[in-house]
Amino acid sequence: MDDTDGYFGESVAARYDESSAGMFASGVVDPAVDVLAELAGGGRALELGIGTGRVALPLARRGVAVHGIDMSRAMVARLRAKPGGDGIGVTIGDFATTKVDGTFSVAYLVFNTIMNLTTQAEQVVCFRNVADHLEPGGTFVIEVMVPDLRRLPPGQNAVPFHTSPTRWSFDLYDVATQAMSSNYVEVENGRGSYWSVPFRYVWPAELDLMAQLAGLRLRDRWDDWTRKPFTSESGQHVSVWEKAAGDDG
């Protein structure tokens, strides 16, 4: 794999859609596309971490002009190979800092992708980068989990999320630094493999402060894309921050 692809090189890209098949189901994708199309209105959408086009392609089919940023050429190649994929502009780079031409009505980060930025400083810079790309009145949408530290009894730092006779997956947490990683162990035909991806978990209130530092204000927060109310029991949230209508950056 090309080192510039980070943790999403050819070996991951080749099976990404299959391994994340549940996230491609229409019942998962359609509500997200409904919200993003509404927020885009007649304007453009910017997807940070566009990947293989799970959200971008159906959003483009709704008539929204989508541009993406992604570090992984291997993932973007999968997008390009899909029907309509060659019609979506993509800039290769780190979505926290990469600049693209023009302004956008909506920018979005889905499926926990904000956590791929593994320091608080990078996450803060990402908000500021997005704010610079938004039109006045534009919105920034993030879909991300709520850290479930209640599953960690004293002295434990691992939470399994998949077990089978051939595959074991678990998250490791460092509550002192908010660092975490998702780890995958697989045994196939008597041979084992291990893959680990680092993240930084982030709290809703922390994201609100990052937004404030970037000149954005919280407009909505839901449990999911169906706009179900966000509560203390929610395991994830979809949050929408807005750039002031009179703010031209």
C-alpha positions as CSV (number, residue, x, y, z in Angstrom):
1,M,0.0,0.0,0.0
2,D,1.0,3.6,-0.5
3,D,2.0,5.1,2.9
4,T,0.1,8.2,2.1
5,D,-3.1,6.2,2.3
6,G,-2.7,6.0,6.1
7,Y,-4.7,3.2,7.7
8,F,-7.0,2.8,4.7
9,G,-4.7,1.5,2.0
10,E,-5.3,-1.1,-0.7
11,S,-5.8,-4.1,1.7
12,V,-8.5,-2.2,3.6
13,A,-10.1,-0.5,0.6
14,A,-10.4,-3.8,-1.3
15,R,-12.9,-5.2,1.3
16,Y,-14.2,-2.0,2.9
17,D,-17.7,-2.1,1.4
18,E,-18.1,-5.7,2.2
19,S,-16.8,-5.4,5.8
20,S,-19.1,-2.4,6.4
21,A,-22.1,-3.8,4.5
22,G,-24.6,-2.8,7.2
23,M,-23.7,0.8,6.8
24,F,-24.5,0.7,3.1
25,A,-28.1,-0.5,3.7
26,S,-30.7,1.9,2.4
27,G,-32.3,2.2,5.9
28,V,-29.0,3.6,7.1
29,V,-28.0,5.7,4.1
30,D,-31.3,7.2,3.1
31,P,-32.0,9.1,6.3
32,A,-28.6,10.6,6.2
33,V,-28.9,11.7,2.6
34,D,-32.3,13.2,3.3
35,V,-30.9,15.4,6.0
36,L,-27.8,16.4,4.0
37,A,-29.8,17.1,0.8
38,E,-32.1,19.4,2.8
39,L,-29.2,21.2,4.4
40,A,-27.5,21.6,1.0
41,G,-30.6,23.2,-0.5
42,G,-29.4,24.3,-3.9
43,G,-25.8,24.6,-2.9
44,R,-22.7,22.4,-2.8
45,A,-21.8,19.7,-0.2
46,L,-18.3,18.9,1.0
47,E,-17.6,15.5,2.4
48,L,-14.6,15.1,4.7
49,G,-13.3,11.5,4.4
50,I,-15.4,10.6,1.3
51,G,-14.0,7.1,1.1
52,T,-15.7,4.8,-1.4
53,G,-18.7,7.1,-1.7
54,R,-21.2,5.4,0.6
55,V,-23.0,8.8,1.2
56,A,-21.6,11.0,-1.6
57,L,-22.9,8.9,-4.4
58,P,-26.6,8.8,-3.3
59,L,-26.4,12.4,-2.4
60,A,-25.1,13.3,-5.8
61,R,-27.9,11.3,-7.3
62,R,-30.3,13.6,-5.5
63,G,-28.9,16.5,-7.6
64,V,-26.4,17.8,-4.9
65,A,-23.0,18.8,-6.2
66,V,-20.6,16.9,-3.9
67,H,-16.9,17.4,-3.5
68,G,-14.8,15.2,-1.3
69,I,-11.5,15.2,0.6
70,D,-9.7,12.0,1.4
71,M,-6.1,10.9,2.1
72,S,-6.6,7.4,0.7
73,R,-6.1,7.0,-3.0
74,A,-7.1,3.4,-2.7
75,M,-10.5,4.2,-1.2
76,V,-11.1,7.0,-3.8
77,A,-10.2,4.5,-6.6
78,R,-13.2,2.4,-5.4
79,L,-15.4,5.5,-5.6
80,R,-14.2,6.2,-9.1
81,A,-15.0,2.7,-10.2
82,K,-18.7,3.0,-9.2
83,P,-21.5,4.4,-11.4
84,G,-21.4,8.1,-11.1
85,G,-18.1,8.1,-9.2
86,D,-16.1,9.8,-11.9
87,G,-18.5,12.8,-11.7
88,I,-17.6,13.6,-8.1
89,G,-14.6,15.9,-7.5
90,V,-12.1,14.6,-4.9
91,T,-9.1,16.3,-3.5
92,I,-6.4,14.0,-2.0
93,G,-5.2,15.2,1.4
94,D,-5.7,15.4,5.1
95,F,-9.3,16.7,5.6
96,A,-8.3,18.7,8.7
97,T,-6.1,21.1,6.7
98,T,-6.7,20.6,3.0
99,K,-8.2,23.5,1.1
100,V,-10.5,23.2,-1.9
101,D,-11.9,25.8,-4.3
102,G,-15.2,27.5,-3.7
103,T,-17.6,27.5,-0.8
104,F,-20.3,25.1,0.4
105,S,-23.7,25.1,1.9
106,V,-23.0,22.0,4.0
107,A,-19.9,20.1,5.1
108,Y,-20.1,16.7,6.8
109,L,-18.2,14.0,8.6
110,V,-20.0,10.7,9.1
111,F,-19.5,7.3,10.7
112,N,-17.1,8.5,13.5
113,T,-14.6,9.9,11.0
114,I,-13.9,13.0,13.2
115,M,-12.2,10.5,15.5
116,N,-9.6,9.6,12.8
117,L,-8.0,12.9,13.8
118,T,-6.1,11.6,16.8
119,T,-5.3,14.8,18.7
120,Q,-7.5,17.6,20.1
121,A,-5.5,20.1,18.1
122,E,-6.2,18.4,14.8
123,Q,-9.9,18.3,15.6
124,V,-9.9,22.0,16.4
125,V,-8.1,22.8,13.2
126,C,-10.7,20.7,11.3
127,F,-13.5,22.8,12.6
128,R,-11.7,26.0,11.5
129,N,-11.0,24.6,8.1
130,V,-14.6,23.7,7.6
131,A,-15.8,27.1,8.8
132,D,-13.5,28.7,6.2
133,H,-15.2,26.6,3.5
134,L,-18.8,27.3,4.5
135,E,-21.0,30.0,3.0
136,P,-22.7,32.3,5.5
137,G,-25.5,30.4,7.0
138,G,-23.9,27.1,6.0
139,T,-23.8,24.1,8.2
140,F,-21.3,21.5,9.5
141,V,-22.7,18.0,10.3
142,I,-20.9,15.3,12.3
143,E,-22.2,11.8,13.1
144,V,-20.1,10.3,15.9
145,M,-20.5,7.9,18.8
146,V,-20.8,9.0,22.4
147,P,-17.9,7.5,24.4
148,D,-19.4,4.6,26.3
149,L,-17.0,4.6,29.2
150,R,-19.7,3.1,31.4
151,R,-18.8,-0.3,29.9
152,L,-15.3,0.0,31.4
153,P,-15.2,-1.3,35.0
154,P,-12.3,-0.2,37.2
155,G,-9.0,-1.5,35.9
156,Q,-10.3,-2.5,32.4
157,N,-9.4,-0.7,29.2
158,A,-10.8,-3.1,26.5
159,V,-14.3,-3.4,25.2
160,P,-15.0,-6.3,22.7
161,F,-17.5,-5.5,19.9
162,H,-17.2,-8.6,17.8
163,T,-16.4,-12.2,18.6
164,S,-16.5,-15.3,16.4
165,P,-14.6,-18.5,15.9
166,T,-12.2,-16.7,13.5
167,R,-12.4,-13.0,14.3
168,W,-12.1,-10.9,17.4
169,S,-12.5,-7.2,17.5
170,F,-12.1,-4.9,20.5
171,D,-11.6,-1.2,21.4
172,L,-8.8,-0.1,23.7
173,Y,-9.3,3.1,25.7
174,D,-6.9,5.5,27.5
175,V,-9.2,7.6,29.6
176,A,-6.4,9.9,30.6
177,T,-5.7,11.1,27.0
178,Q,-9.0,10.2,25.2
179,A,-6.9,8.0,22.9
180,M,-8.5,4.8,21.7
181,S,-7.9,2.2,19.0
182,S,-10.0,-0.4,17.3
183,N,-8.2,-3.7,17.0
184,Y,-9.0,-6.7,14.8
185,V,-7.5,-10.2,15.1
186,E,-8.4,-12.7,12.4
187,V,-7.4,-16.3,11.9
188,E,-8.0,-17.8,8.4
189,N,-6.7,-21.1,7.2
190,G,-4.5,-21.4,10.3
191,R,-2.8,-18.0,9.7
192,G,-3.4,-15.0,12.0
193,S,-3.5,-11.3,11.1
194,Y,-3.8,-8.2,13.3
195,W,-4.9,-4.7,12.3
196,S,-5.2,-1.6,14.6
197,V,-6.6,1.8,13.9
198,P,-6.0,4.7,16.3
199,F,-8.7,7.3,17.2
200,R,-9.4,10.0,19.6
201,Y,-12.9,9.9,21.2
202,V,-14.6,13.3,21.7
203,W,-17.5,14.4,23.8
204,P,-20.5,16.4,22.5
205,A,-19.7,19.4,24.7
206,E,-16.1,19.3,23.5
207,L,-17.3,19.4,19.9
208,D,-19.5,22.4,20.7
209,L,-16.5,24.3,22.1
210,M,-14.5,23.5,19.0
211,A,-17.4,24.8,16.9
212,Q,-17.5,28.0,19.0
213,L,-13.8,28.5,18.5
214,A,-14.4,28.3,14.8
215,G,-17.3,30.8,14.8
216,L,-20.1,28.2,14.5
217,R,-23.1,27.7,16.8
218,L,-25.0,24.5,17.6
219,R,-28.3,24.4,15.7
220,D,-29.5,20.8,16.2
221,R,-28.4,17.6,17.9
222,W,-30.2,14.3,17.4
223,D,-29.7,10.7,18.4
224,D,-29.6,9.7,14.7
225,W,-30.4,10.8,11.2
226,T,-34.2,10.3,11.7
227,R,-34.0,13.3,14.2
228,K,-34.9,11.2,17.2
229,P,-34.2,13.2,20.3
230,F,-30.7,13.1,21.8
231,T,-30.8,11.9,25.4
232,S,-28.5,10.8,28.2
233,E,-28.9,7.2,26.9
234,S,-28.0,8.0,23.3
235,G,-25.0,6.0,22.1
236,Q,-24.3,8.4,19.2
237,H,-25.3,11.8,17.9
238,V,-25.8,13.7,14.7
239,S,-25.0,17.3,15.4
240,V,-25.4,20.4,13.2
241,W,-23.5,23.6,13.7
242,E,-24.2,26.8,11.7
243,K,-22.1,29.6,10.5
244,A,-23.6,33.0,11.2
245,A,-25.5,34.3,8.1
246,G,-23.5,37.6,8.2
247,D,-20.1,35.9,8.5
248,D,-18.2,36.0,5.3
249,G,-15.1,34.4,6.9
